[in-house]
Structures are given as C-alpha cells and as structure tokens.
Amino acid sequence: MAKWCRDDVSRGTVHNSKGRHDTIAARGAQCTVAKTAHAGSIPEEIGKLLKMEQLSLAFNNLMGPIPATIFNISTLQIVGFFHNQLSGTLPSSIGVSLPNLERLWLDGNDLSGIVTDSISNASKLIDLDLSSNRFSGSIPSSLGNLRLLEYLVLPGNYFTCESSSSELSFLTSLSSCRKLNRIWINNNPLNGILPASIGNLSNSLADIDASYCGIRGSIPSEIENLSNLAFLRMNGNELTGFIPTTIKSLTKLQRLDLNGNRIQGFIPVDLCYLKNLGELHLGKNNLSGLIPACLGNITSLRYLDLDSNKLISSIPTSLWSLKDLLELNLSSNYLSGYLPLELGNLKVAIRIDLSMNQFSGQIPSTIGGLQGVINLSFTHNRLQGPIPQSIGSLIDLQFCDLSHNNLSGVIPKSLEALSQLRYFNVSFNRLTGEIPSRGSFANFTYQSFMLNEALCGAPRLQVPPCHTDSPHQSRTKQMLLVVYILLPIASILLAMIFVFTFIRRRQRRNKIPVQTEFFPQRICHERITYHELSRATNMFSESNLLGTGSFSLVYKGMLPGRTIFATKVFKLELDGAFKSFETECEILRNIRHRNLTKVISSCSTPDFKAKL
C-alpha cells in the first residue's frame, strides 16, 4: 500500500484533463499516483484508507472496474481516475456513499452503464466530468439538485433524450444550478429539441458545447438571457429555422459555431452587435442573401466561415479591412465580382478559401501581401489573366489551388522559391510555357498541370518537351525576326514611293488642264444607251440645245453622278449625215492632241447615232 499512497497534509494545485485547476487544502490523506505508468487493476486495499480526501490515479494504464470499496470512503472530496482503461459501471448509490464529493473526474476510460439519480445526493459536487466513456441512457434531471455545480462535462458518450419527451428536459432542471459555468454535452446521440427554458440557465454560464448531438428544431429566442455566454457551439446538428435576432444581446460572445445545420434565411445584421466575437462559423447551412457589410466592423474577428451556403453578390469591401483575420472561408456559394486590390490587406491570414464561386477578373498583384498565408484556394471560379509573380513571395504557402479557371500566360518561375509548398494545382486553365522544375516543383505530378493550353516540361508531367535552341538556332531566329519586322516596313515604304512618283508624273503630264465648262473632270469610256442619253438631255429638249450644225444638233446633258457633257446627235434623215458620223469617228479614233475635246462615248443604232 505504501508504494501507492501516502499520508500528506499539504496545499497544492489539482488539474484535470480539461485544464481546470483549483488550489485545494488537503486536510487528510492524499493518494496521488499520476503519470507513473502503473498497469493492472486498482488494489481493493485503497478502500481501507477511510480518511482519504483526495485520490488521483490519472494518466496510467489501470484496467478493470473501480473497486466498490473506494465508494465507501465517505471523506473523499476529489476522485481523479481520468485517462486510464477502467471499465465497468458506477454504483447506483454513488451520491449517497460519497456525500463530501466535490470533484469526480472519470473521463477517458471505458466505463459504461447509466448514471443514476443517486448522483444528485452528492450535494457538494462542483465538477462532474464523465466524458469519453460509454455511458448511456438519459442524462438525469436530478442533476438540477446539485446547486453548487459549476462544470458539467459529458461529451463522447451514448446519452440519449428521455423517451417521454422530445425536449432535452435535463436542461430545464439545470436552471436551479445558479453557479453553472460550463455545459459540455457534445458528441452524444441526444436527438432532442432545445427547450425555451434554456434561457433560464445561470447568468454565470459562459460555455455551451452541444455540437454533434442530433439536436432538432430551432434556436430559442430566449437564449438572449444568457448574458455572460462567451462560447456557443451547436455545430453538426439538425437545427432549422432562423438565427434569432435576439442573439445581439449576447454581447460577451467570443465564439459562435452553427456549422453543419439546416439553418435558413439571411445572415442577421444583429450579429454585428457582437463586438467581442472572434469566431463566426455559419458554414454548411441554407443561408441566402448578401454577406452583411457590417461584419467588417467586428474588428475582433479572427475566423469567418460562411462556406457551403447560398450567398450571392460580391464580397463587401469592409471585410478586407479585417487586418487581424486569420481564416476566411467563403467557398461553395454564388459569390461573384472581381477580387479587389484590398485582398492584400489580410497580411496575417493563414487560410483563404474562395473556391467554388463565380469570381471573375484577374488575381490582384497585391496578393503578395498575404505574408502569413499557408492555405490558398481559388479553384472553380472564372478568374482570368496571368498568375501574379508576387505569389512567389508567399514564403509560408503550403497549399495553393488555382485549378478550373481561365488563367493564361506562364507559371511564374518565382514560385520555385516557395520551399514550404506541398500542394499546387493549376489544371484546367489556359496556361502556356515551361513548367518550373526546381524547388517543390520537382515533386509535383502531372495532375497539377492537366488540361492546359500549351504547357511544356519534363516527360513525367505528360506534357510536350520544351524546345531549347542552340546558339546557331538562336541567331537564325533573331535574323528571321528582323526580316519579319523589316520586310513589311520596307514594302510599305516602297509602295509609298511608287504612289508619290506616279502622282508627280501625272501632275506634270496634266500641267495644262482642259478648260471647258462641260468637262471639269476626266470621264472613263463607258457604254450609254439611247434611253440613258434621252433622260440625260431631258428628252432632247430645246432648253438643253446648245447649237445646230449641217448634219447634227448639239445638246447639253447630265449623267448620274452629276457628270456634265455635250452630245452631238446626227440628223439621219438628211443625206450625208450617216457618212459624216462615220468620218468623225474615224478621225477622232486616230488623232491625239491635248487641245482636242475628249470623247466620252457614243451611241449608235440603225435609227440613232450620237457622240458624247
């Protein structure tokens, strides 16, 4: 027995697995055999230490049941058997036989069975920790009789809701525990509904963890009465309805976690009243509408998680002013718009996830300001343009996913300097050029670069090899480049010289222009019909008659395009007129002189002959 326990009157600090600590005055015997790797079972003889007040056998390899004799030591105030491999059940009379018990720490064992109403007879109980065992049945409502209870810690068991009620009635009974500070009931299949009486719990209550309990229904609006609540975790349940607007009364709230429920409606602006909020987790719900811009006014915010909802529109500009934000997760929504330059303001952020949205435009070059980022994901958006060189300055980056976008250009060589990079994916883009091969890129596989436009690199990446030119090939390419550039320029210059020379020569040739009111410009020869000629001379009217000859009449006419001309119409009814027409045509065909009026055309039919 001596090797197990010793008599000691001392003053010390006791700790449990959850970090709670209190200074205890040990007025009787104390048995502390913690972290000594003791194995086997607990000796029955310990039950003979009838004046024992503290018994701590934590962090050993003890197995088997807790000896029944221990529960006969009525002087016991602290029992700490946490983190062993103890099994069996608790005696049904535990509260009666240990009336002075203040702290019962049995967490981290393999204990089972139900917790009986007898526990409520330990009226001095302050701290009850039964977490990480296999206890089952309902949580006894008689716990409400423990008026001094401060810590109720029951996670990781098989506690269920009372069969007679769908509500978690034990919460109603706990309203009598006015010193209650912590309620941890997470990871139990409670499958019940939160009662409105939750608002009647102690004003000193600071911490509620009811995550992963299968809790149904909505969050009661009466929760506003818990004015000292600092931590509220109800993630991983089946909560429905809306986030109550009364939540704005929880002004001391530091962490709100409602992740993984079925809560709907808008994100209430009432959350913006929580000026001490450091963590806001609303992901994996059915929330819709806009992200409230006022969230950017909660300067204490460190973690913002709104992923997997139905949020729309753009990210409020105010969010980029949260310079102390550590994690931002807005993935899997319907958010759109451009990523602003202010993205680089999140200098201490370690995780930014904007994936699975509809963001467009370019990745801002200011992304290089994210000096603390470890995890960066923009996958499955509509981003375009180049990958910024500044990403190469993110020295702590370990995870980078830019896949499934419309990014173009080359993969910056600056990324080879990222020695911490473990995951990199730019597949399904329009990237070109050589894939970097140094640094972390030596370890990446083809899956990081699949289905791009024209990447090249090592054969293991399943892309074409990059062509490296010899010095002779480089000079040849340079010469060809010069030819391709200079040849079009020379061609244009030669064409301009030719046109200039042609115009100058023509001007010299036409130095003495034809002076006539009827032929102000050169007219190309063209065929003209009798009807066109008739319309042009106003049906050969007298008003258009310019003169009369022996065998002809001269008329003034105007062709379409306002070309003015004179036409000589021969009088074929006179003898000699036909001969005169042919003679004039022959003469004009063979004679060239600058003072000779030019012939535009002629009109000749068996019944009509004219010259223009």
C-alpha angles and dihedrals in degrees: 000000000000092000090056106042142015136195110248137165104199147131118238148139122266124202135192133200093270094058098253114145135182135175108246128195105217105209096171140021120333125199115193119171100155127154094001096121092240111173134192126043132325109264115249088222091075086076089069092068092093095173094052114134102171126037117176121171097155129152098022135114097254115155139185129043127325106259111254089224090070090065089059092066096099093182093065114123101166127036114180116176096144123148102023132108098256118154139183129065139295117257114259090234097052095125094047095049094046104045094156096050113134103164127030113181113177099143123139100034137103099255118147144176128071132311105238129216087252089084088076090068089072087084094172093059112133103165126034117179117173096150126145098024133104101259114150141181124063126321102256115250087213087081084087088076090067094091093174095051113131104162125041109178116174108145125144101031136105100257115152139191119273110268092227094062138034090212124085092248095178087071089060091053091051090067085087091063098086095176095053111136105165135032115182113174099145125141097030125120093240094146094186141121126263108247121227086238088077084091089065094063120117119298086225092063107123106162132044121173112179098149123146095012101122090246113176135196128040134311107266114242087223088078085091088081092070091088096167096049111133102167126038117174119175099145123143097033136112098255116156136181124052136316101262115247088221088075087090087079091068091086094160093055112129101171129031115179118178095148119149103023134111098253114151141189129057127325099260118238085220087084088070089072089068097092094170094054112129100167128037115179115177099143127136097030135109097261116148141182128047132337104251109249090214090071085080088067093064095092092179091064113122103160123038116178118175100145127143099026133110099261117154143193125034133320109270112252089230092069091067089063091066092102094173095053112131101183131025118181116175097146126142099028135108097259118148143174132077127314103246129225087248088074086089090064091080091085097157097041113125098186130033118173118178096151127138097032136105102258115152139182126055131321102255117245088229088076084096087076091072091095095162099045117127101165121040124172128174096152123147100024134111099256117150141180127054130330103254117249087222092074084077089071094062093102096177095050112130103159124039123168118177096151127135098034135105097258116155139185125049134322103256115248087218088079089071087076093064098103094175095053110123103160126036127167128175098152121141097035135106099256123152138188134042122341110231112252106189133082116007090350089077088071101045120104132220089268089075092061107031124145103009128144105255115342120157135189145102119005092241088067090060094235130119116274117260114248113239113198126221118230090259091050090048091053090047091051091049091051091048089049090053091048092049090051100041099040096066091044092051091047091053092049092050091049091051091050091049093050092046091050092047092052093048092051092048091050090054092048092051096044091125104046124202107267110210133122091223098053109041092150139026115270122202118230112264138161117263124192127219091250092052090049092047092052092046092056095042092252090314090295124184090243088066095045111118101175149333130240135182094271103011151043123224118218134184115233142176124213125204108284089045095272108162118212143161120235127199110213114196121222098232091182088072122081110250096024094105090048091048091053094053093044093053092047092053093048094048091048093058103034123083121184133146093228093052116103109247121241114234099188144308138238116215129174131147089263102033136040129177141155126216 
